[in-house]
Amino acid sequence: MTHILELIHAFRRSKILFTAVRLGIFDRLEGAPATAAQLADDLNLHPGALARLLDACIPLELLTREGDLYRNTSHASRALVTASPDSLVGYILHSDRSLYPLWGRLDDAVREGTNRWAQVFGDRASLFDHYFRDPVSMRSFLTGMHGAGQLTSDRIVRAFDLSKFEYLIDLGGATGHLAIAACRAYPKLRATVLDLPAVEPYAREFIAKNGLADRIDFKAADFFQDELPAADLYNLGRILHDWDDARIQTLLSKIHGDLLVTEVLVNEDRRGPLYAMLQDLNMLVCTDGKERTASEYQQLLQLAGFRRFEFHRTNSLLDGILACR
C-alpha cells in the first residue's frame, strides 16, 4: 500500500514546490533567512497559511528552520533561486502554469487521442503565442528550457566524437544551450542558433554570458517555412517529439548534412524508462507528437536518407542519436 499512497500524494509534493517558487519564497530567502511573519510581510501573504507551506517544505528538503528562521537548503539555492546559474525556476513555472492544467485533462486526451491545448488554453495554434505572449512569459519559458537543457547538453555533445564537424546549426535552439556546450567541447567548432525572431535577444544574451559570441551566431527563421543554411552538422533537440511522422519528414527533407537528435528514448519493449513514459504522456496532452524508441527514430531517419546511426543513452533527461548520410 505504501507505493500506492506515494503515487496518490505525488501531485501534492509538486504543487508545494510550484507554489513556493511562484510566490518567490526561495528568491527572498536566498538574500537572508527570515521568519514566516517577515516573509508574509515582504511577499504580501497570510502569515499562518505561509507558515504551513514553509513547514511542508522542510521534510521535502527545500527549507530548514532554526528556531523561527527559515533558510534555503543547498538544493533550493542551486535549483530554485532565479539568479542561480543552474536555476530550474523557469521550467518549474512552465510546469505549473502550462503542464499542470493540461495534465488535469489527461482522461480526455486518452478518450479522444488528441492534445488538450484547445480545451485548456484556446486554439492549438496559439501554443507558442501563449509562451511568447509578453516579455515576462517569454523569458520564463526560454529560461526554463535553458535550465532543463543544461542538465543534458554537455552529456549529449560529449557522447559522440564530433571533432570532424566544423559548423553546427541548432534548429529551434532557443537560448543556445546545446550550441554552447558543443563549442566548449570542440574548440574548432562554430555554430548558429536558428529560431523564431522573438527568441533572438534572449539567445544572444545567453551566448554572450558564456563568452561565445565570436563563435555562435543567431539566425531568425522558421525551420518549417524557410530555407535552412548549409552546414555539416545540424541539431534537433526536443523538436521531433512535438510532431507526427509526416511533419517530421517535411523537416528532415530540408536537412542536407549529418544530424544530431536529442530526445528521450523509450525502451523497445515500451516498459520504460519511467521518465520516458511520463514524457510520452506529456506529449499526448501538449502536442501532436510522442516519444519514440530507437528503432522508430531510425526508421524515420532512414526514410529521409540517413544511413549510419549511433545511439547513446545518457541516463538523464535526454538521449542522443547521431545520424549520418
N, C-alpha and C positions, 0 to 999 in steps of 0.2 A: 504493500500500500504506500510505502514511503515514496517510491518512484512516481506513482500516480499523483500523489499530493504535491510533489515538487513540480510536476507538469501543470497542475491546476493553478498553482500560485506563481508560476514563472512570469506572467504578464505583470504582476504586482511589482516585482523587482524592477522590471524595465521601466514601468511608469514612475516609480520613485526616482530612478536615475534621470529620466527625461524631465521630470518636473523640477528637480533640484538644479539641473543645468539651465533649463529655460528661465527659471527665476533668478539666475545669476549668483547662486549661493557660493559656488566654488570660486568664481572670479573674485567675489568680495572677500572670502576667507583667505585667498592667496596673499592679499595685502597684509592681513593681520588677523589673529584669532579673535573671536567675538562671542558674546552671549547671544542667546536666542532673542532677547529683548533688543539688543543693539542691531542685530541683523534685521529684525522686523521693522525697526525704525528706519534703517537705511534703505530697505527694499519695499517698504510700504505693504507689509504683510501682517497677518494676525499673529500675535506673539505665541499664543497657546498652540494654535494649529501648526505654526512653523516649528516649534519645539518638537512636536510629534514627528514631523517629517525629518528633522535633523537627527533625532534619536534612531529612526529607522535606517538612516544612512550609516550608523555605527556598525551594526552586525554585517552590513554589506561591504565593510572595509573601505568606505568612501570618506568617512569622517572619524575623528577621535574626539573625545571630550575629557578635559581635565578640570574638575570642578564644574563651573558653569561655562567655561570657554570651549568653543568648538574650533577645530582646525582641520585642514585637509590632510588626508593620508598621502603617501607618495604616489599611489595610483591616481588619485584625484589631481594632484599637482601636475602630473605628467600628461594626462589624457583629457581632463575635464576643465581645464583653465584655457580660456580663449587665446591668451598670449603665448602659451607653450608651443615650442616648435613641433611637438608631437601631438598637438591637440586633436581630439576627435569631436569637438563641440559641434562643428558644422554638420558632421554625419549624424550626430545624436539629434540635433534639431530637425534634420531632414527625416529621420526615422520617426520622430514624434509627430511632426506636422503633416507628413505625407504618407509614410508607410503604415503607421498605426491605424489611421482611418481606413485605408484601403484593405488592410488585413481584417478589419471588422466586417468586411463583406466577402470573406473567403467562401462562405457557403454558397453565395450567389455565383461566384466565379466557377466553382465546381459544378453547380447546377447548369450553368449556361456555357461554360467553356470560353469565356471572354474576360478581359481585364475590367476592372471596376472604376476606371478613371471617370467616365461619364456619370456614373451613378453617384460618385462621391464629390467630384470637383467640377464637373461640366464636360464639355466636349473633349474627346480623346486627343484631338489635335492641339489642345491647349496645354499639353504636358509641360513642354519647356517654357511656354508662356507663363505658366504657373511658377516654375522655378526662377524665371528671369523677370518676374513682374515688376520688380523695383530693385534698386542697388543693394538694399539690405538682404532681400531674398536671394539675389544672385550670388552675393558674397557668401552667404550661409551655405548655399548648395555647393558652390565651387570649392570652398574651403573644406566642406565635408568630404567631397570626392578626393581632395588633395590629402586629407588626413588618412582616409582609408587606403589611398594609393601608396602612401609612404610605407605602409606595412608590408607591401609585396613587391614594389617596383625593383628594388635593388636585388632581391632574390631572383626575380624573373630575368633581368638582363645578365646576371652572372651565371645563370643556369645553363646558358648556351655560350659557345665561342662566337662572339660577334665581331671579333677583331678584324675580319676581312672587309667589313662594311665601312663605307665612307660617309654615307648620307642617309639619315633616318627621317622619315616623315611620320609623325604620330597623329593619326587620323582621329579627330574627336578627342584630342589630347588634353583638353581643359587647361589646368594650371601647369601642365608640362612635367608632372612628377616622374613619368617614365623616361621622357627625354632627358631630364636632369640626371636621373640615375644612370642612364646609358652613357651620357657624356662623361660622367665621373668615372665610370668603369673602363671606358675606352677613350683615351686622350686624343686620338686622331679623328674621332667621330664628330661630324656636325649634324645638326637636327633642325627640323622645323615642326612646330606645333600647328596643326591645321584644325581650326574650329570656327564656330559662328562669330560674326563680328563683335557681338556684345561681350565675348569672352576675352578679347584681346588685352584690355588694360590689366585684367587680373592675371593672365598668363605672364605678361611681361613683368609684372610685379614680382611674382614668384621666381621667375628665371633670373631677374636682376638680384634678388635676395641671395641666390645661390651662386652669384658671381659668374654666370654663364651666358650673359647677354652677347658676348662676342662669338659664341658657337651655336646658340639656339635662337632661331628667329620664329616669328609668328606669321601665319598666312590666314587671312579671313576668308572662309569659303564654306560651302555646304557640300559635304563629300558625296551626297547623292545627286546633287544638281550640277556641280561644277567639275571641270576637268581637273584631274589630280596632277601635281607637279611630278616630274621624273625623279626617281630615287632608286637606290639598290636595295633598300630595306624599308618596309612600312610596318607600322604597328596598329593593331586594332585591340584596344583594351576595354573590356566591358562594353563592347559595341554589338558584336554578333548575337549575344544572348537577348538583345532587345527585339529581334526581328524574326519573321518566319523565313523558311528556306528560300522562297522566291526573291524576297527582298535582299537576302544575303548574297544571292548570286548576282543581282544587279550591282551591288557594291564590289564584290570580288572581281567582277569582269573589268573593272576600271583600274585594277592594280597590276602593274607590269614589272614588278620586282619581287624579291622574296618577302615573306610576311611573317611577322611575329604576332601571334594571337594570345592574348592574356584573358583567360576565362577560368572559372572553376570547372573541373572535370568530374562528371558523375561516373561512378563505377559502372563497368559494363553490365553487371547484373542488376543495376539500379537499386542497390540496397545501401547506398551511402556514397561518400561520407555524409554525415548528418548535415554539415553546413551546406553542402551542395544541394541536398534535398530541400532544405529550408529556402535556399535561394531560388530553386526551381519554382516553388510556390509563390515566392515574391515576384518572379517574372509573370506568373499567371495573373496575379491581381493588379500588376502595374503596367504590363507591356503586352505586345503581340508575340513575344518570344518565349524561350525556355532555356534551361541549362541542358547540355548535351554530353554524351560520352565521347571519349577519344575517337572511337570508330565513326561516330556520327559526324564529328568535325572533319575527319579525314575524308569521308565521302563527299561532303560539301566542298572541300578544298580541291579534291581531285576533279570534280566537275568543272572547276574554274581553271584547271590546267596545272595545278601544283603536283609534283611527282615525288618529292622526297620529304620525309617528316621526322621530326624529333619531338618527343613528348617529355615533359618534366613536371612532376608533382612537387610542389614546394612545401606541402603540409601546412599551408596558411590559407588566406582567403582566396588566392588566385593561383592557377597553374599556368603553364606555358606550352605553346606549340610553335615550333619553327618550321614553316612550310617553304620549300624551295622549288623553283621551276626546273 
